[in-house]
């Protein structure tokens, strides 16, 4: 028997073992664990990301992409950029940000303007203040080639703008102009958002980075496929501001200081990025309509008792009654009593402001108009606190630091009657009128000139003429009575939806706009349209690369029935801005009208590929297939349109028509029934259902439907009705 090592055995019993070997084993196991859990997954992650990049999966995550256009490489807008920051169905579309050469010219001054829809211009996008600033600078410095790129986008916040700044600094900019702050509460990562919710700054930045990855795009695509195919989930489409109606944030909410702090830090990072790269930065305060845009929503303070609420409501209604009688002094006295109970109710603040304004006490009126804005619980306007943050950080910045505050809010107040901005500068809560855009452009232009920031360009001799007037700016941008008419129509449509319909005095304001619109409509004739075309052509001689201007010319030709001319200009636009979904769609419609079905389908396919959640485009392509007699594809497109927008009555009606053409009258009637359940006054659907009933021999039902169609204004052939009556009498 082998002799036992008693010494070693004793040591083991006492716990006195040699620790070296186990330590080596533990270290080895730790290394293996680290490699298995961390290193290998990271390697696989980056391999998959690299593979997806090599096979060109997904979409670019940058605002601009490099493409060869008109014989040279240009940076053109990426019309899928919204997919990075929003769910695809609600991703905002770009207007015409502009494109610029990949190689910057020696005599070029490149300016990027950052912000939300107020910068983009909203319905006045072709006449936004960046566009007017461009005309002013070109008139002042005719020897310099200015490139002003408008990166404004609907619904974004400073979190998204920060990502844009990080990208744009690589494109050799000379000047950044920051005009943002409207969406800090309702935009992505704000406390009142319907999109991504707020986390820590580190988490948000990580999420922003992750959304730029191809792997993230793949995972999102898989999730969307599962939701739509397995769970039959209908995508939520963009419905504008009414989507936020349930996202009210009271003035004392703890999340507001956090959001303002993040805004402050985001602006600071943008400024630092510019300074680090030798880019001059203008930080602008943001204007808002305080006088003529009542609060969208109001909330009482949280600790209001039932007894206090009853007292407040009694006083408030008494004040409203006195105000209605024109007794403003007594109304204000009563409102003040209500204010002592609850001062947070925004609508009360606004009524008090109106009362003071009528009495000529404009100082008090302004104070309460601002309170009403700040207490508005649907926070689509920046508060006084955000304005103060910008002023505190940048008011005393020396110009040699390449950073300057441009106090647009103060300048707007100085330019407004009684120092209170309203409908003289805004057509809604934050979006500027033509006068507002011109004033904003003038303020920024004056700051650029005052700072001498163009003087370092070699050919910066100034023009001997005066500064570009508003009339001259609008002429160079091709602004016509037609544009005034169309813009007014767009504004009316915007203001006819919630939350604008919830505002005080909304009906009166909208009625006045509609009267203006009707006056414009009466003067429209061929001579009117010919003058419009001539004005656009003249402006294009000065601005041949103005995409918005060329689009308006093409659309005017289309409206006049001159489809070949419209097509030619749409094609020119497509060369300037490849893959723009809007242009692809318009080209498809023109080719369809010209009877070129195959060409129309080709462009519809490209448009839909770039914007796959637009139900109207599936409907339009379905009509082309219907006209061709390709009924199965037509039904597929109408089905897709209805799956995206279940209340799309037109697509339901068109789907019924396909079945009618196929002779399946029961399914046709089902389609028309669905359309009428959505829109009970849909005249064409009554007419079409009447045709289907007549084919089935159900003449009484057909007669009833034709009568309804006629009462709703749809023409019905008298001979057909006469024949139908004979069939009913048999």
N, C-alpha and C positions, 0 to 999 in steps of 0.2 A: 504494500500500500504506500502511495506517495505521501511523503511527509508534509504536514500542513505548516504553512508559514504563520506561526503563532503571533509574531510581531505585527504582521500586516493585518491579521484577523482582529487583533486587539484594537488596532487603529480604526478599523472599519466600525467596530462596535461602539467606539467612543465618538464616532463621527469625524475622526481626524483623517479624512481621505485626501488624496492628491487632487487638487482642483484644476490642474492644468488641462487634463484631457477633456473633462466635461465642458470647460470654457471654450476650448477649440470646437467641440461639437456644437455647443449653443451658438457660437458665432457663425458657424457654417450653416446651421439651420436658419438663423436670422437672414443670412444672405440669400439662401434659397427661397425663403418666404418673400423677401423683398423683390427678388427677380420674378417670382411667380405672380405675386399680387400687383406689383407696380410696373416693373420694366416691361414684361411681356405684353400686358394690355396696352401700354403706351406705344410700343413698337407696332402692334397690330392696328391700333388707332390711327397712327400716322401713315402706315402702309395703306389702310383703307382710304384715308383722306387723299393721299397721293394718287391712288388708283382712280378715285372719283374725279379728281382734277384732270388727270391725263385723258380720261374718256369724255371729258367736257360734260359731266353730269350737272344738272341743275341750272342755276342762273347766277350771273355775276353778283357779288355782294357790294359793289362800289356804285357810286352815283353816276360816274362816267365810265365809258368803255372806249377803248381805242379801235377805230375802224377807218378804212379807206373810203373817203367820200369826195366826190368831185375831183378826183385825181390826186388827193393828198391825204395823209393820215390826220384824223381829227379825233378829238374827244367828244363823243356824242352821248346824250342822256341814256341811261339804262332804265327803260320803262318798267322794269321789274324790281326796281330798288325798294318799292314799298313792301314787297313780299318779305324782305328781311326784318322789317319792324312791325308788321301787322299780319293778321290772318289774310290769306289771299283774297277771299271774297270781299273784304272791306278795305283792302289796300288802296290808298289814295293814288290817283293818277297824276303824272307831271303835266304841266302846261307846256310851255316852250322855254326851258331854262336857257337855251342857247348852246351852240357848239363852238369849239375853238381849236386852232391848229395844235397838233402835238408838239411842234417846234415853234416856240414863241418868237415872233419877229422882233428885230432890234428896236423898232420905233413903236412898240406896243405897250399900252398900260392896261393891266388886267385886274379887274375888280370882281370880287365875289360878294354877293349880298345874301345873307342868311336870315331865315325866319320861317314863319308859318304861313297860313293862307293870306294874311294881311300883306306879306311881302310878295307872294305869288300874284296877288291882285284879285283873287277870287273871281267873280264874274267879270271884273274889269282887267283881267290878266294882260290883255294886249296894251293896256294904258297904265300899267303899274308904275310906281315911282322909280324903280330901277330903269324901266324903259325911258321915262322922261329924263332921268339923270343922264342917260346915255346921249340923248339928243342935246342936252345942255352942254355937256363936255365936248362933244364933237363941234358944236357951234363956237365954243370958246377957244378950243385948240384944234383948228382944222388940220394941222400938220401931224397930229398924233392919231394912231389907230387905237381906239378904245374897245376893249372887250369887257362887257358887263354881263356877268353870268348870274342869273336869278335862280337860286337854289331853294326858294320858298316852296313848302309843301303843306298840304292840308293835314291837320290833326296831329302834327308832330310837336314835340316839346324840345327844351334845350338839351335833353339827353341825346336825341337824334341829331340835333344841330352840331353837337360836339363831335359826333362821328364824322359828319360832313366836313367840319373844319380840319380834322386830322387828315382827311383825304385831300382836300383842296390845297393844303399847304405844299403838296408835292407837285402842283401844276404851275409853279413860278408866279404866284400872285404878287401884286403890288399893294393891294388894299383889301381888307376885310371890312364889311359893314354888317354889324349885328343889330337886327331889329326883331327881338323875340321876347316872349314873356306871356303871350295870350293864353297859352295852353299848358301852363305849368301844373295846373290842378287837374284838368280833364285829359291831358295828353298821356302818352305812355309813361308809366311809373309815377303818375300823380295820384293823389288820394281819391280823386273823383273820376278816375278813368274807367273805361269798359275794356281796356286792353290789359297789358301786363301790369301787375300790381307792384307796389314799391317794396324794395328790400333795402339792405345796406348798400352803400355806394360800391363796395367791393363786389357784392353779388350782382348788382345791375351791370357793372362794367364787364364782369365775367359773362353774363348773359348776352350782352351786346357782342362780345367777341365770339361766343359760341354760335350766335346766329349767322356769323359770316362763314361758317364751315359747311362744306359739302355734306358731311355726315349729318349735321343738323337738318339740312334740307331733305336728306333721304328719310330721316326719322319722321319729320313733319309730313312728308308725302305718304308714308306708310300709315300714319295716324289718320290722315284725311281719307285715305282709301278705305280703311276699316270703318270709319264713322259713316261714310256715304254708302258703301256697299253692304256691310253687315248690319249696321244699326239704322240705315236709311235716314240718317240725320240730314236735315235740310240746312244748307249753309246760310249763315246770317249775312245779309247783304248790307252795304253801306246805306244808311237812311239819314245821314246828316246829324245835326245837333239833337234831334228828337230822341236819338239812341241814349242820350245821357239824362233823360228826365228823372230817372230814379236815383241819380248820383248827386244828391244834394249834400253840401258840406257847410255846416254853420260856421259863423265867424269865430267861435271859441273852440273849434275843433283842434285837437292836439297835433293833427297831421299837417296843418297849414304852416307852422314855423319850420317843420322839417322840409316841406316842399320848397319853401322860400330859401332855406339854407342850401339845398341842393342846386337850385337855380343860381344862386350867388357863386357857388363853387364851380359850376359848369361854365359860367361866363368867365370866371377867373382863369380856368384852364384854357379856354379858347384864346383869351388875351395872351397868356403866357406862350402858347403854341405859336401865335403870330410873331410875338417879340423874339422868340428863340430862332425864328427863321427870317428875321429882318423884314417882316410884313407889317405895314401900318394897320392899325385897328381902330375903327370907329364904333363905340358902344352907344347905341341910341336908346333913349327912353321911349316907351310905347304909348301912343295916344289911344283914347277910347271915348266913345260917345256917352257922356254923362247926362246931358240935358234931354235928349230926345230918344233915349233907349231905356225905358223903365226896366226894373228888375225882372228877370225871367221867373224867379221863384223866391219865396220868403219862408222863414221858419221862426217860430217863437223860441225864446230862450229855454233851455232845458229844464230849469227848476221852477217854471211858472205853475202855480197852483190852479186848480179848477176855478176857485173864486176869483183869482186875479185875471184868469183868462176871460171869464164872463164880463168883468168890469172893463177890461181892455177892449173886447169886441163891442160893447155898448158905446164906449167913447169913440171908437174908430168909426162905427156906422153913423154916429151923430156928426162927426167931422166930415164924413163923405157927403152927408145930406147938406150941411152948411156950405161945403165947397160947391156942390151942384147948384146952389142958389146964388153963387157969386159972393158969399160972405166969407172972404178969405181970412180976415183978421180973427173972426170967431172960430173958423175952422182950425186955424193954427193953434189958437188957445186950447181948443179941445184936443187936438192931436198931441200937444205937449203934455196934457194930463195922461194920455195913453202911453206916451213915451216914458213917463216916469215909472210905469208898470213894466213895460217891455220896450226897450230902445233898439232891439236887434232886428225887428221886422222890417225888411227892406222896402216893402211897398208903403209903409207908413212914412219912412224917411223920404221917399220920392214924392208923396203927396204934400209933405211939409215943404219940400224944396219948390214944388210948383206954386204953392201958396205964397211963399216968400217972393218968388219971381214975379207973380202977378201984382204984388204990393210994391215992387221996385226995390226990395231989399236983396240986391244981387249977391252981396257977400254971404249972407245967411243961406240964400238959395244954393250957391255953389257948395257951401259946407255940407248941406243935406243931400245934394245930388251925389256928391262923392261918398257920403255915408251909405246912400242907397246902393251904389255900385259895390262898395266894399262888403256890404251885408247880403248882397245877392247870393243865394245858396247854390245856384247853378253858375259855376265860376268860369265863365267864358271870357272874362276881362281881367287884366292884372289889377291887383289891389294897390292901395297907397303904400303898403309895406314893401312891395317889390320895387316900386318907383324909388323909394327912399334908399333901398339897398344899392341900386345902380348909382344914384347920386353920391352916396357916401363913399363908394369905392373908386369912382372915376372922375368926380367933379374937379379935383385939384391935380389931376395927372398932368405933368409938363409935356408939351408937345414933342420934345426931343425923346421922350420915352416911346414914341411911335404909337401912343394910345390917346384917344380923345373922347370925351363925353359929348354927345350931341343931344341936347335936351329938347326932343321933338314934342313931348307932352307940354312943356312950358310954352314953346313957340305956337303950338295949336291953340292954347288958351289965349295967348296974346292976340291971335288972329281971329278970335271968335267974339261975337257980340256979348258984352258984359263979362268977358273972360271965361265963358263956359262953353266948351266944345259940344256941338250937337249936329244936327242935320246939315249944317253948312259944310262939314268936312266928312261926315260918315253917312252911309245909307242904312247901316244897321248898328250893331254894338261896337264893332272894331274895324269893319272894312270900309275903306276910304272911297269917297266920291272922286270924280275927276279933279275937282278943286283940291281935295285932300291929298291926292297923289302928287299934284303939281307943287303944292306947298311943301310936302315932305321932301321931294326932289330938290326944291330950291334951298331948303335948310341945309341939306347934306352938301349940295353944290357949293354954297357959300362957305361951309366949313372947310371943304377941300381947298378952295381958292385961298381962304384966309391962312391956312396952314402952309401954303406953298408946296403941297405934296406932289404937284405935277412938275414943278420947276426943274427937277433933276433929269427929266426926259430931254433928249438932245434938241428936239424941234418943238419945244413947248412955248413958242411965240403965241401970245394971245391974239384973238381976233379983235379988230378995231370996232366991230359992231357991238350992240348992246347984248345983254344976256338973253338967251332964247326965251321968248314970251310963251305964255300958255297957248295962245293961238298958233304960234309957229310950231311949238312942240306937237300939238295935236295934228297939225297939218302934215308934219313929217312922219307921224305915226299912222296917218290915214284915217283919222277920226271923222266920221260923217254922221248925218242925220239917221242913216240906216243903223249905225252902231248904237246911237242914242236910243233908238226904238227897240233894238234887240236887247240891249242891256237893261232897259226898263222892264221888259218882259221877263228877263231872268231874275231880276230883283223881286218882282211881284211873286214869282213862283217860290223863291226862297222864303219870303216873308209870309207866305200863305200856309206855312207848316209850323208845327210846334218846334221849339218853345216860343216862337214869336207870337203865335196866336194866344198865348197866355198873358201877354203884356198889356198893361193899361193903355187905353186909347188906340189899340191896335186897329180896330175896324175903321176908325176915322183916317188914320195914316194910310192904310191900304187903299181905301176908297179914293183918296186924293191921287195916289200913284196910278190907279186904274184910269182915272179921268185923263191924266197926262198921256197915258199909253193910247187911249182911244183917239186923242187929238193927233198923235203921231200917225196912227193907222190910217186916218182919213186922207192924208197927203201922199200916200204911197202909190205910185204909178210907174209906167215904163220910163218916163223922163226922169223921175226920182231915182230909179235904179241905174239908169245910164250915167247920171251924175256921180253916183256912188262908185261905179266901175272906173270912171275917169279919175276920181280922187285917189283910189287905190293904186292905179297904174302910175300916177304922178309920184306918189309916196314910194313906190317900189323902185323908181329910178334913183332915189336917194338911199334907199335901204333894201337892196336886192336880196339880202340874206335874212330879212325879217320874216320868220316863219309864220307868226301869227297874222301878219298882214297878207301874206300870200294865201293863207288858208281862208281868210275872209273874202278875198277876191274869187278864189275857186268856188266857195260856197255861194257867193252871189251869182256867179255864172250858172251854177246848178239850179238855183232858185228861179232864174230867168229861162230855164229850159235849154241853156247852151252847154250841153253835157260834154261835148268834145273839148271845149275850152276848160271846163272844170277838170276833166280828166288830166289834161296836160299839166295844169298847175299842181294837182295832187301828186302827179308823178315827179315833178320837180321837188316837191316837199319831201317825198320819200327818199330822193337822192341826198337831200340835206340831212335827213333825220331817219335813217333806216330803222325798220321794225317798230315805228310809232304806231300803236294799235289804232288810234283814232283815224289816222290817214289811211291805213290799210282797210278799215271798215268803210270809210267814205269812198275809196276807190272801188270797193266791191259793190256798193250801192249804185255808183255811176255805171259800171260795166253791166250790172243787172238791168238798168234802165235802157242801156244801149243794145240790149238783147244778147250780150256776150256772156252766156251763163257759165261757161267753163272758166273764163277769166274771173268772173265774180266769185265763184266757189273757191278758186285758188287764193284770192285775197281774203275771203272770209276765213279760210282755214288758218292763214297766217295771223290774222287779227285775233281769232279765238285762242290760238296757241299762246299769244302774248297776254291775253286777258280772258282766261277760261271760265270766269264766273259772271259773264255779262249775258243775261237771259235774252235780251233784245237781239243780240247778234246771232244766237242760235235760231231765234224766230225768223230773222231776215234770211239766213241761209236756207232755212226750211222752206220759205216762200220760193226761193230759186229752184230748189229740188221739186217743189210742187208744180211750178211752171214747166219744168222739164219732163214731168211725168214720172219722176223717180220717187214714188210714193213712200216706199219703205224708209228711205233716207230722210224724207220730209218728216215722217212720223217720229223718227228717232230724234231729229232736231227739236221738234215741238215738245216731245217728252222731256228732253234735257232742259229746255227753257222752263217748263212747268216744275221740274224737280228742283231747279234753282230758286224759282219764284212761284210758289204754289198759287198765288193770287193773280197770276198773269192771265187775265181774261182773253186778251188778243191771241195768245198762243193756244189756249183751249179752243177758241173759235176756229183757228186755222187748222188745228188737229182734227176737229169735226169735219172741216171741208175736205181734208184728204180722204177720210173715210167715205164721205159723200161721193167723191170722185171714183172711189173703188167700188161703189155700189153697196157698201155696208151701212145702211141707213140707221140702224139701231145704234151703232157706235157713233155715227155722225151726230145723232140727236143727243147722245150722252155727252159728247164734247160741247155741243151748244148749251146744254143744260148747265154744265159746269161753268161755262163762261158767264151765263146769266145769273148763276148763284153768286158769282163774284161781283158782277156789274149788272144790276137789274134794269138799267136804262140803255143797254147795249143794243142799238137798233139793228146793226148788221147781223148780230146773232139771232134775233127774232126772225129776220128775213130768211137767213140760212136754215133755221129750224123749220120755218114754214115750207121751204122747198123740200126738205127731207120728209116732212109729214105728207106733202102732196104726192111724193114718189111712193109712199107707203099706202096711199089711198085714204089717209085720215084727213079728209078735206076740211072738216069743221075746225080741227086744231090748226091746220095750215091757214085757214081764213082768219082765225083769231090772231095768229102770229104776224101775218102780213098787216093787219090793221094796227097792231102795236108798233110795228116797224114804221108804218106811215106816220103815226102820231108822233113818233120820235124823230121824224124828219128824213127817214130813209125812202128813196124813190122806189116804187113798185110798178112794174109795167101794167097799165090798165087792161091791155088785151089778155095778159096772163090771168089777172083777177077775174075778168069776164068768163074766161074758159073754166077757171076754178069754180065759179058760181054755177055754171052749167053742170059740172061734175057733182056738185053738192045736191043739185035738184034731181039728179037721176035716182 
